[in-house]
Every structure is written in structure tokens, then in C-alpha cells.
Amino acid sequence: MHAKSDAQLLREYSEHHNEAAFRDIVVRYTDLVYSSALRQVNSPDLACDLAQSVFTDLARKARLFAEKMAPEPIR
């Protein structure tokens, strides 16, 4: 299990410009995003470009997504 949730990491990146938090998101989801893209386009090079584009878009829109995510439960 991951130490921090995706929502926590995205908030850390969007609110505090924490590059390590964004890197953790990328590491978690690179294989999933790449394999999904590869199934769609059937080209390793294009799938790599698409995966990079997904994470670039996520970085650019991180604040918007972080605001839409449910708040973390209080423990």
C-alpha cells in the first residue's frame, strides 16, 4: 500500500510545488498509462509520447484536479 494517497500527492504538487510528490504519481501510473496507450495505438513510440502527454496535462491541470478530489478523511 502507498504511504500517501493520490489525492494527497496531487495536492502537495499543486499547492506546494512538490516535485517529489508528482514524481511519485508518475512512478505509480507510468506502466498503466503506457500499456493503455499501447493497446490503443499499437505503436511503442507513439504510446510513449501519449503517456508523456498524459502526465504533462496532469501537471498543468493539477490544481483543478486537486480541487475536485474528495477531501482526505480525518483519522
TORNU-979411 format. One line per 4 residues: number of its first residue (from 1); their letters; for each residue z, y, x of N, C-alpha, C. Coordinates in nm, 4 decimals, always signed. Layout:
residues N
NUM) A) Z:Y:X:Z:Y:X:Z:Y:X | ... $
end
This chain:
residues 75
1) MHAK) +0.0000:-0.1173:+0.0839:+0.0000:+0.0000:+0.0000:+0.0000:+0.1240:+0.0886 | -0.0610:+0.2292:+0.0396:-0.0728:+0.3520:+0.1159:+0.0562:+0.4336:+0.1054 | +0.0898:+0.5037:+0.2148:+0.2112:+0.5841:+0.2164:+0.2011:+0.7003:+0.1182 | +0.0854:+0.7653:+0.1103:+0.0657:+0.8772:+0.0193:-0.0484:+0.8445:-0.0762 $
5) SDAQ) -0.0371:+0.8967:-0.1968:-0.1424:+0.8740:-0.2951:-0.2637:+0.9593:-0.2615 | -0.3752:+0.9248:-0.3223:-0.4969:+1.0032:-0.3041:-0.4752:+1.1473:-0.3493 | -0.4041:+1.1645:-0.4606:-0.3768:+1.2982:-0.5136:-0.2945:+1.3802:-0.4146 | -0.1935:+1.3179:-0.3555:-0.1121:+1.3894:-0.2567:-0.1964:+1.4325:-0.1376 $
9) LLRE) -0.2797:+1.3418:-0.0886:-0.3635:+1.3741:+0.0269:-0.4617:+1.4857:-0.0050 | -0.5218:+1.4790:-0.1220:-0.6188:+1.5810:-0.1601:-0.5511:+1.7174:-0.1758 | -0.4308:+1.7172:-0.2313:-0.3570:+1.8433:-0.2433:-0.3210:+1.8991:-0.1051 | -0.2780:+1.8132:-0.0151:-0.2446:+1.8587:+0.1199:-0.3659:+1.9216:+0.1874 $
13) YSEH) -0.4797:+1.8599:+0.1678:-0.6017:+1.9147:+0.2271:-0.6401:+2.0469:+0.1620 | -0.6395:+2.0518:+0.0303:-0.6878:+2.1714:-0.0392:-0.5907:+2.2892:-0.0287 | -0.4617:+2.2616:-0.0278:-0.3638:+2.3699:-0.0275:-0.3202:+2.4122:+0.1124 | -0.3203:+2.3170:+0.2067:-0.2670:+2.3461:+0.3403:-0.3687:+2.3231:+0.4521 $
17) HNEA) -0.4920:+2.2960:+0.4130:-0.5994:+2.2723:+0.5108:-0.5619:+2.1623:+0.6109 | -0.4977:+2.0580:+0.5602:-0.4519:+1.9471:+0.6422:-0.5689:+1.8500:+0.6646 | -0.6324:+1.8636:+0.7801:-0.7487:+1.7796:+0.8127:-0.7115:+1.6318:+0.8229 | -0.5915:+1.6020:+0.8680:-0.5477:+1.4624:+0.8787:-0.5403:+1.3968:+0.7403 $
21) AFRD) -0.4999:+1.4725:+0.6406:-0.4942:+1.4200:+0.5037:-0.6346:+1.3851:+0.4551 | -0.7301:+1.4738:+0.4832:-0.8671:+1.4450:+0.4404:-0.9236:+1.3248:+0.5168 | -0.8919:+1.3157:+0.6435:-0.9371:+1.2009:+0.7239:-0.8842:+1.0705:+0.6639 | -0.7598:+1.0713:+0.6153:-0.7034:+0.9513:+0.5530:-0.7830:+0.9118:+0.4284 $
25) IVVR) -0.8240:+1.0091:+0.3497:-0.9070:+0.9807:+0.2323:-1.0403:+0.9192:+0.2746 | -1.1018:+0.9789:+0.3751:-1.2308:+0.9283:+0.4247:-1.2159:+0.7854:+0.4751 | -1.1119:+0.7597:+0.5520:-1.0904:+0.6244:+0.6061:-1.0704:+0.5243:+0.4918 | -0.9948:+0.5637:+0.3911:-0.9705:+0.4742:+0.2764:-1.0984:+0.4369:+0.2024 $
29) YTDL) -1.1892:+0.5320:+0.1878:-1.3003:+0.5128:+0.0947:-1.4383:+0.5035:+0.1582 | -1.4487:+0.5138:+0.2884:-1.5803:+0.5081:+0.3523:-1.6539:+0.3790:+0.3181 | -1.5892:+0.2663:+0.3324:-1.6562:+0.1386:+0.3063:-1.7025:+0.1280:+0.1601 | -1.6182:+0.1701:+0.0683:-1.6535:+0.1644:-0.0734:-1.7723:+0.2554:-0.1047 $
33) VYSS) -1.7663:+0.3780:-0.0557:-1.8734:+0.4740:-0.0840:-2.0039:+0.4280:-0.0192 | -1.9953:+0.3843:+0.1058:-2.1166:+0.3389:+0.1752:-2.1775:+0.2172:+0.1058 | -2.0953:+0.1184:+0.0733:-2.1501:-0.0036:+0.0120:-2.2084:+0.0254:-0.1262 | -2.1463:+0.1158:-0.2001:-2.2014:+0.1548:-0.3308:-2.3366:+0.2237:-0.3141 $
37) ALRQ) -2.3443:+0.3133:-0.2171:-2.4712:+0.3823:-0.1906:-2.5775:+0.2838:-0.1442 | -2.5403:+0.1900:-0.0604:-2.6359:+0.0915:-0.0087:-2.6933:+0.0059:-0.1209 | -2.6095:-0.0323:-0.2167:-2.6592:-0.1108:-0.3306:-2.7608:-0.0310:-0.4121 | -2.7432:+0.0989:-0.4177:-2.8321:+0.1829:-0.4979:-2.9649:+0.2103:-0.4286 $
41) VNSP) -2.9610:+0.2369:-0.2975:-3.0831:+0.2809:-0.2281:-3.1445:+0.1746:-0.1374 | -3.0687:+0.0695:-0.1056:-3.1183:-0.0412:-0.0241:-3.1734:+0.0043:+0.1109 | -3.1138:+0.1073:+0.1681:-3.1523:+0.1591:+0.2999:-3.0255:+0.2009:+0.3732 | -2.9903:+0.1337:+0.4833:-2.8677:+0.1682:+0.5556:-2.8623:+0.3153:+0.6001 $
45) DLAC) -2.9739:+0.3684:+0.6463:-2.9751:+0.5070:+0.6917:-2.9525:+0.6042:+0.5766 | -3.0205:+0.5811:+0.4662:-3.0040:+0.6680:+0.3507:-2.8644:+0.6532:+0.2907 | -2.8121:+0.5323:+0.2893:-2.6764:+0.5098:+0.2382:-2.5738:+0.5844:+0.3231 | -2.5944:+0.5870:+0.4514:-2.5057:+0.6613:+0.5408:-2.5120:+0.8107:+0.5099 $
49) DLAQ) -2.6316:+0.8618:+0.4905:-2.6484:+1.0032:+0.4558:-2.5818:+1.0353:+0.3220 | -2.5974:+0.9465:+0.2258:-2.5364:+0.9673:+0.0947:-2.3837:+0.9654:+0.1028 | -2.3301:+0.8729:+0.1792:-2.1850:+0.8654:+0.1953:-2.1322:+0.9939:+0.2594 | -2.2010:+1.0420:+0.3602:-2.1607:+1.1667:+0.4239:-2.1655:+1.2822:+0.3236 $
53) SVFT) -2.2661:+1.2837:+0.2411:-2.2806:+1.3877:+0.1400:-2.1667:+1.3825:+0.0380 | -2.1261:+1.2635:+0.0004:-2.0151:+1.2477:-0.0941:-1.8887:+1.3114:-0.0379 | -1.8575:+1.2827:+0.0879:-1.7354:+1.3368:+0.1468:-1.7466:+1.4862:+0.1753 | -1.8660:+1.5332:+0.2052:-1.8869:+1.6769:+0.2219:-1.8625:+1.7488:+0.0900 $
57) DLAR) -1.9157:+1.6931:-0.0182:-1.8932:+1.7519:-0.1501:-1.7454:+1.7472:-0.1887 | -1.6799:+1.6374:-0.1572:-1.5374:+1.6263:-0.1868:-1.4589:+1.7333:-0.1119 | -1.4901:+1.7547:+0.0137:-1.4204:+1.8570:+0.0919:-1.4423:+1.9950:+0.0312 | -1.5641:+2.0209:-0.0101:-1.5988:+2.1515:-0.0654:-1.5304:+2.1751:-0.2006 $
61) KARL) -1.5123:+2.0707:-0.2781:-1.4563:+2.0829:-0.4127:-1.3133:+2.0306:-0.4218 | -1.2483:+2.0143:-0.3100:-1.1144:+1.9532:-0.3071:-1.0152:+2.0268:-0.3950 | -1.0151:+2.1583:-0.3911:-0.9190:+2.2349:-0.4705:-0.9402:+2.2094:-0.6200 | -1.0639:+2.2091:-0.6631:-1.0952:+2.1841:-0.8039:-1.0455:+2.0458:-0.8469 $
65) FAEK) -1.0738:+1.9434:-0.7660:-1.0305:+1.8081:-0.7996:-0.8787:+1.7964:-0.7964 | -0.8148:+1.8586:-0.6979:-0.6690:+1.8513:-0.6863:-0.6021:+1.9140:-0.8084 | -0.6596:+2.0224:-0.8588:-0.6035:+2.0876:-0.9775:-0.6169:+2.0003:-1.1015 | -0.7210:+1.9184:-1.1072:-0.7449:+1.8341:-1.2254:-0.6655:+1.7035:-1.2228 $
69) MAPE) -0.6156:+1.6658:-1.1066:-0.5430:+1.5400:-1.0955:-0.4042:+1.5551:-1.1557 | -0.3550:+1.4467:-1.2113:-0.2216:+1.4474:-1.2718:-0.1165:+1.4776:-1.1648 | -0.0127:+1.5511:-1.2017:+0.0938:+1.5779:-1.1049:+0.1641:+1.4491:-1.0667 | +0.2238:+1.4524:-0.9491:+0.2961:+1.3344:-0.8992:+0.4242:+1.3147:-0.9804 $
73) PIR) +0.4589:+1.1900:-1.0106:+0.5829:+1.1647:-1.0846:+0.7055:+1.1997:-0.9986 | +0.8109:+1.2475:-1.0627:+0.9352:+1.2785:-0.9921:+1.0135:+1.1488:-0.9781 | +1.0621:+1.1244:-0.8575:+1.1360:+0.9981:-0.8320:+1.2802:+1.0241:-0.8108 $
end
